[in-house]
Amino acid sequence: MKKMKDILPFDRPREKLAAKSPAALSDTELVEVIIGRGTIRRDVRAIARDICTTIQHGGSLPSYTDLTGIAGVGPTKAAQVVACFELGRRYFGHDGHGIQVVKPDDLLPLVADMRGERQEHFVCITLNGAGEVIEKRTITVGLLNHSLVHPREVFANAITDRAASIICVHNHPSGSLEPSSQDIAITHQLRDAGALLGIQLLDHIIVTKAGFVSLKERGVL
């Protein structure tokens, strides 16, 4: 891979962005613009390539700590990249990230895909202190009419996300919105486990093609 100094001036990322548009740049070139320059030992293009690899392979945006683990990325470069991610999340967030949850209806667009599933899916949605969605994850996929879930699987990623609270959602392939005794029992288990961990279970929602029911509104929580 050529070093930045070996690229013709009009083909360098900053010049290309000014002459064309950000859309004309590759992901690596965009990162090159953000971090600006490399180090004595590593060219900016090599560093940007490694940052992009981390983004693509991680399944989610890398953290400040992840970035500082890349050769050539110090506190300043890591802060620049993370700040860009956060601005994008705040103003142009998608796939549910950054959505503020005030009432159960706010989550329905995030779980629309599971309402017609033929197997029971159990999903955990983590939220930050402002009640904004951090991540949505499928914890288990069960049989036709039930899914086994353990609190440790539910809270493992919530701890990693440094979540302030969670909301659990599962579907009933049968179409019934009536919570089962198992639904109520696992809700109580998750509530108690969350209290010990300092991560509140805000709600447990059951969805079907016909609608949804909030166990919090039912008085189970």
C-alpha positions in Angstrom: 0.0 0.0 0.0 1.3 3.4 -1.0 2.1 5.9 1.7 0.3 9.2 1.7 3.3 11.1 0.5 3.5 8.9 -2.6 -0.1 9.8 -3.7 -0.7 12.6 -6.1 -2.0 15.7 -4.3 -5.4 15.7 -6.1 -5.9 12.0 -5.1 -5.4 12.6 -1.4 -8.5 12.3 0.8 -8.8 15.9 1.9 -8.3 17.3 -1.6 -10.7 14.7 -3.0 -13.3 15.6 -0.4 -13.0 19.3 -1.2 -13.2 18.8 -4.9 -15.9 16.2 -5.0 -17.9 15.2 -1.8 -17.5 13.0 1.2 -19.5 10.3 -0.7 -16.6 10.0 -3.1 -14.3 8.8 -0.4 -13.8 5.2 0.8 -14.3 4.3 4.4 -10.5 4.3 4.9 -10.1 7.7 3.2 -12.8 9.2 5.5 -10.9 7.9 8.6 -7.7 9.3 7.1 -9.4 12.8 7.0 -10.5 12.4 10.6 -7.2 11.4 12.1 -5.2 13.8 9.9 -1.7 12.2 10.0 0.2 9.2 11.0 3.2 8.7 13.3 6.9 8.4 12.7 6.6 4.6 12.5 3.2 4.3 10.8 1.7 6.1 7.8 -1.8 7.5 8.2 -3.2 5.1 5.6 -2.0 2.0 7.5 -3.6 3.3 10.7 -6.9 4.2 9.0 -7.0 0.7 7.4 -6.7 -0.9 10.8 -9.4 1.3 12.3 -11.7 0.3 9.5 -11.0 -3.4 10.0 -11.9 -3.0 13.6 -15.2 -1.4 12.7 -16.1 -4.1 10.2 -15.1 -7.1 12.3 -16.4 -6.0 15.6 -20.1 -6.0 14.8 -20.4 -2.6 16.5 -18.5 0.6 16.7 -15.1 0.3 18.5 -14.7 2.0 21.9 -12.0 4.5 22.9 -10.1 1.6 24.5 -10.4 -0.5 21.3 -8.9 2.3 19.2 -6.0 3.0 21.5 -5.0 -0.6 21.2 -4.2 -0.1 17.5 -0.6 0.7 16.7 -0.3 4.4 15.9 -3.5 5.4 17.6 -3.0 7.5 20.7 -5.5 9.4 22.9 -5.9 12.3 20.5 -6.7 10.1 17.4 -9.0 7.8 19.4 -10.9 10.7 20.8 -11.3 12.3 17.4 -12.8 9.0 15.9 -15.0 8.3 18.9 -16.3 11.9 18.8 -17.2 11.5 15.1 -19.1 8.3 15.9 -21.0 10.0 18.7 -22.0 13.0 16.6 -23.3 10.7 13.9 -25.2 8.6 16.4 -26.9 11.7 17.9 -27.9 13.3 14.7 -28.2 10.5 12.1 -28.7 7.4 14.2 -30.3 4.4 12.6 -31.3 0.8 13.4 -32.8 2.0 16.7 -29.5 3.3 18.1 -30.1 6.6 20.0 -33.9 6.2 20.1 -35.2 7.4 23.4 -37.7 5.0 25.0 -40.5 6.7 27.0 -43.3 4.2 26.6 -43.6 0.6 25.2 -44.8 1.9 21.8 -41.5 3.5 21.2 -39.9 0.0 20.9 -42.3 -1.5 18.4 -40.4 -0.4 15.3 -37.3 -2.2 16.7 -39.1 -5.5 17.2 -41.5 -5.5 14.2 -39.4 -8.3 12.5 -40.1 -10.8 15.3 -43.9 -10.3 15.7 -44.6 -12.9 13.0 -41.8 -15.4 13.8 -42.8 -19.1 14.1 -40.4 -19.7 17.0 -40.2 -17.7 20.2 -37.4 -15.1 20.2 -36.2 -13.5 23.4 -34.6 -10.1 22.8 -32.8 -7.8 25.2 -32.6 -4.0 24.5 -30.0 -2.1 26.5 -30.4 1.6 27.3 -28.2 4.3 28.6 -28.9 6.7 31.5 -30.9 9.0 29.2 -33.2 6.1 28.2 -31.7 5.8 24.7 -31.2 2.5 23.0 -27.6 1.2 23.0 -28.1 -2.2 21.4 -30.8 -4.8 20.6 -29.7 -8.4 20.8 -31.4 -11.7 20.4 -30.6 -13.8 23.5 -32.3 -17.1 22.6 -34.4 -18.6 19.9 -36.7 -21.3 21.2 -39.2 -23.9 20.1 -42.7 -23.3 18.8 -44.1 -22.0 22.0 -41.3 -21.4 24.5 -37.8 -20.2 24.9 -35.5 -20.9 27.8 -33.5 -17.9 29.0 -31.2 -17.3 32.0 -30.4 -14.0 33.6 -26.7 -14.4 33.0 -27.2 -14.4 29.2 -29.5 -11.4 29.5 -27.2 -9.3 31.6 -23.8 -10.3 30.2 -24.0 -7.8 27.3 -25.8 -5.2 29.4 -22.8 -5.1 31.7 -20.5 -4.8 28.6 -22.6 -2.0 27.3 -22.5 -0.2 30.7 -26.2 0.0 30.4 -28.3 1.8 33.0 -31.4 -0.3 32.3 -32.8 -3.0 29.9 -36.1 -3.9 28.3 -36.8 -7.5 27.4 -39.1 -8.5 24.5 -40.3 -11.8 23.3 -43.0 -13.0 20.9 -45.7 -15.5 21.2 -46.0 -17.5 18.0 -49.4 -18.8 19.2 -50.8 -15.3 18.9 -51.9 -15.1 22.5 -51.0 -11.9 24.4 -51.6 -13.5 27.7 -48.4 -13.8 29.8 -47.7 -17.4 30.9 -46.6 -18.4 34.4 -43.1 -18.9 32.9 -43.2 -15.3 31.5 -44.1 -13.9 34.9 -41.4 -16.1 36.7 -38.6 -15.0 34.4 -39.7 -11.4 34.7 -39.3 -11.6 38.4 -35.9 -13.3 38.1 -34.6 -10.7 35.8 -36.0 -7.9 38.0 -34.2 -9.3 41.0 -30.9 -10.0 39.1 -31.0 -6.5 37.7 -31.5 -5.0 41.2 -28.3 -6.8 42.4 -26.3 -5.6 39.4 -27.6 -2.1 39.4 -29.2 -2.5 35.9 -33.0 -2.0 36.1 -35.4 -4.1 34.2 -37.8 -1.4 32.9 -40.3 -3.6 31.2 -40.9 -7.0 29.7 -43.0 -6.9 26.6 -44.8 -9.6 24.7 -45.6 -9.1 21.0 -47.7 -10.9 18.4 -49.0 -10.0 15.0 -52.1 -8.6 16.7 -50.4 -6.3 19.2 -48.4 -6.2 22.4 -48.7 -6.3 26.1 -46.4 -4.6 28.7 -45.9 -6.6 31.9 -45.1 -3.4 33.7 -48.5 -2.0 32.7 -50.0 -5.3 33.9 -48.5 -4.8 37.3 -46.0 -7.7 37.1 -43.1 -5.3 37.6 
